[in-house]
Amino acid sequence: MPRSKKELQKLSLGRPTRYDLKNYNPNLLEAITNQHPQKIAWHSFICHEFTSLCPKTGQPDFAKIYINYIPHRLLVESKSLKLYLFSFRNHGDFHEDCVQKICNDLENLIRPRYLEVIGEFTPRGGIAIFPYTQAYAPEKPWKELAQHRLLNYRPGLYSLPALR
């Protein structure tokens, strides 16, 4: 649920940050009000230190996670996003499922105009996996953007908002 600036300041003042590294927890995500919902803006987050566990071997998987979105009424609060992404640390799931969960959780939280999540997982056993997923509002420009981004998806161009 969105919180005001005053509420967010009250929550963080004088309190140490609590890291829940035991369980995947989508409830860590928080939204804040977009002060400029009439504007079209591209927001990007890059998490360089994403980790999860392989559900088959229990070994750690390492990745860069790219989150690009065009907000509508709500924004994701960045500290809550960091804590949420850290909550995958001891979570056992396949690469594709982690990326899809992140997309689903963010879509449910902020209902953006457009959202894409890309994982750049470190190769293990000689295979690199780069899952890509997206969500978008049903209106024509967002559907067309999603189609264009998907048709022109190329590993290595993740965080670039320019349409190719």
C-alpha positions as a printed NumPy array, in Angstrom:
array([[  0.   ,   0.   ,   0.   ],
       [  1.383,   3.463,  -0.854],
       [  2.77 ,   5.542,   1.977],
       [  3.272,   9.284,   2.284],
       [  6.734,  10.857,   2.518],
       [  6.093,  11.564,   6.189],
       [  5.204,   7.934,   6.879],
       [  8.282,   6.692,   5.009],
       [ 10.55 ,   9.071,   6.941],
       [  8.979,   7.971,  10.214],
       [  9.612,   4.333,   9.354],
       [ 13.308,   4.771,   8.585],
       [ 14.409,   7.394,  11.13 ],
       [ 16.575,   5.943,  13.865],
       [ 15.809,   2.352,  12.981],
       [ 18.371,  -0.121,  11.704],
       [ 17.603,  -1.792,   8.395],
       [ 16.285,  -5.314,   8.876],
       [ 17.395,  -7.813,   6.266],
       [ 15.237, -10.917,   5.942],
       [ 17.668, -13.276,   4.278],
       [ 15.787, -16.423,   5.219],
       [ 12.744, -16.305,   2.963],
       [ 11.546, -14.852,  -0.313],
       [  9.143, -12.116,   0.796],
       [  7.084, -10.006,  -1.652],
       [  5.588,  -8.139,   1.33 ],
       [  8.861,  -6.231,   1.656],
       [  7.962,  -4.226,  -1.465],
       [  6.48 ,  -0.78 ,  -0.908],
       [  4.985,   1.714,  -3.328],
       [  5.083,   5.487,  -3.222],
       [  2.912,   7.953,  -5.089],
       [  4.156,   9.106,  -8.479],
       [  4.192,  12.908,  -8.255],
       [  4.081,  13.179, -12.072],
       [  1.653,  10.514, -13.359],
       [  0.834,  12.575, -16.453],
       [  4.462,  12.329, -17.657],
       [  6.029,   9.407, -19.466],
       [  9.252,   8.477, -17.691],
       [ 11.519,   5.442, -17.982],
       [ 12.858,   4.127, -14.661],
       [ 15.679,   1.579, -14.464],
       [ 17.107,  -0.399, -11.579],
       [ 20.121,  -2.668, -11.86 ],
       [ 20.856,  -5.082,  -9.045],
       [ 24.455,  -6.256,  -9.48 ],
       [ 24.401,  -8.669,  -6.539],
       [ 21.294, -10.82 ,  -6.951],
       [ 21.588, -14.329,  -5.551],
       [ 19.24 , -17.266,  -5.25 ],
       [ 19.689, -20.99 ,  -4.805],
       [ 19.473, -23.698,  -7.418],
       [ 16.468, -25.861,  -6.465],
       [ 18.25 , -28.993,  -7.725],
       [ 21.716, -28.633,  -6.186],
       [ 21.274, -25.984,  -3.481],
       [ 24.252, -24.126,  -4.94 ],
       [ 24.103, -20.325,  -5.185],
       [ 23.217, -18.664,  -8.465],
       [ 24.475, -15.143,  -9.137],
       [ 22.94 , -12.585, -11.473],
       [ 22.481,  -9.008, -12.508],
       [ 18.787,  -8.159, -12.505],
       [ 17.579,  -5.327, -14.733],
       [ 14.21 ,  -3.756, -13.994],
       [ 12.882,  -1.177, -16.45 ],
       [  9.464,   0.372, -16.111],
       [  7.219,   3.247, -17.101],
       [  5.136,   4.112, -14.045],
       [  1.583,   5.287, -13.862],
       [  0.238,   6.293, -10.433],
       [  2.774,   4.476,  -8.256],
       [  6.541,   4.011,  -8.052],
       [  8.434,   1.236,  -6.327],
       [ 10.313,   2.508,  -3.28 ],
       [ 13.979,   1.683,  -3.946],
       [ 15.043,   0.558,  -0.465],
       [ 12.113,  -1.827,  -0.261],
       [ 13.101,  -3.178,  -3.685],
       [ 16.637,  -3.805,  -2.445],
       [ 15.38 ,  -5.669,   0.618],
       [ 12.932,  -7.637,  -1.514],
       [ 15.651,  -8.69 ,  -3.962],
       [ 17.865,  -9.71 ,  -1.016],
       [ 15.035, -11.976,   0.181],
       [ 15.783, -14.328,  -2.734],
       [ 19.201, -15.11 ,  -1.243],
       [ 18.155, -18.411,   0.34 ],
       [ 15.216, -19.038,  -1.981],
       [ 15.452, -22.088,  -4.213],
       [ 14.014, -21.418,  -7.666],
       [ 15.056, -21.652, -11.287],
       [ 16.385, -18.5  , -12.977],
       [ 13.295, -18.096, -15.132],
       [ 10.988, -18.413, -12.119],
       [ 12.9  , -15.816, -10.076],
       [ 12.655, -13.288, -12.911],
       [  8.955, -14.013, -13.46 ],
       [  8.215, -13.667,  -9.726],
       [  9.953, -10.284,  -9.634],
       [  7.908,  -9.108, -12.616],
       [  4.633, -10.419, -11.167],
       [  5.259,  -8.906,  -7.733],
       [  6.147,  -5.484,  -9.158],
       [  3.186,  -5.541, -11.535],
       [  0.825,  -6.353,  -8.658],
       [  2.33 ,  -3.613,  -6.5  ],
       [  2.519,  -0.623,  -8.843],
       [  0.453,  -1.468, -11.962],
       [  2.919,   0.248, -14.323],
       [  2.252,   1.27 , -17.897],
       [  5.143,  -0.969, -18.938],
       [  7.539,  -3.235, -17.033],
       [ 10.333,  -5.57 , -18.053],
       [ 12.623,  -7.687, -15.909],
       [ 15.763,  -9.319, -17.263],
       [ 18.149, -11.675, -15.525],
       [ 21.783, -11.986, -16.56 ],
       [ 22.799, -15.108, -14.672],
       [ 26.433, -16.11 , -14.325],
       [ 27.116, -19.208, -16.436],
       [ 27.304, -22.532, -14.659],
       [ 28.274, -25.637, -16.535],
       [ 29.044, -23.518, -19.59 ],
       [ 25.46 , -22.274, -20.052],
       [ 24.381, -18.676, -19.496],
       [ 20.682, -18.032, -18.947],
       [ 19.135, -14.606, -19.633],
       [ 15.415, -14.769, -18.828],
       [ 13.294, -11.849, -20.039],
       [  9.7  , -11.112, -19.062],
       [  7.366,  -8.152, -19.291],
       [  4.003,  -6.781, -18.217],
       [  2.084,  -3.849, -19.639],
       [ -1.158,  -1.922, -19.512],
       [ -3.685,  -2.944, -22.18 ],
       [ -3.691,   0.418, -23.984],
       [ -2.272,   0.461, -27.511],
       [  1.04 ,   2.315, -26.961],
       [  2.121,   0.004, -24.116],
       [  1.144,  -3.138, -25.983],
       [  3.079,  -1.919, -29.04 ],
       [  6.106,  -1.056, -26.885],
       [  6.017,  -4.531, -25.341],
       [  5.825,  -6.195, -28.749],
       [  8.684,  -4.079, -30.073],
       [ 10.909,  -4.719, -27.06 ],
       [ 10.244,  -8.452, -27.189],
       [ 10.82 ,  -8.752, -30.938],
       [ 14.049,  -6.76 , -30.67 ],
       [ 15.347,  -8.302, -27.445],
       [ 19.062,  -9.01 , -27.61 ],
       [ 21.128, -10.172, -24.649],
       [ 23.498,  -7.385, -23.631],
       [ 21.151,  -4.474, -24.38 ],
       [ 19.093,  -4.795, -21.214],
       [ 19.055,  -1.434, -19.554],
       [ 18.821,   0.662, -22.708],
       [ 15.413,   2.275, -23.111],
       [ 16.045,   3.242, -26.735],
       [ 13.906,   1.319, -29.148],
       [ 15.969,  -0.527, -31.731]])
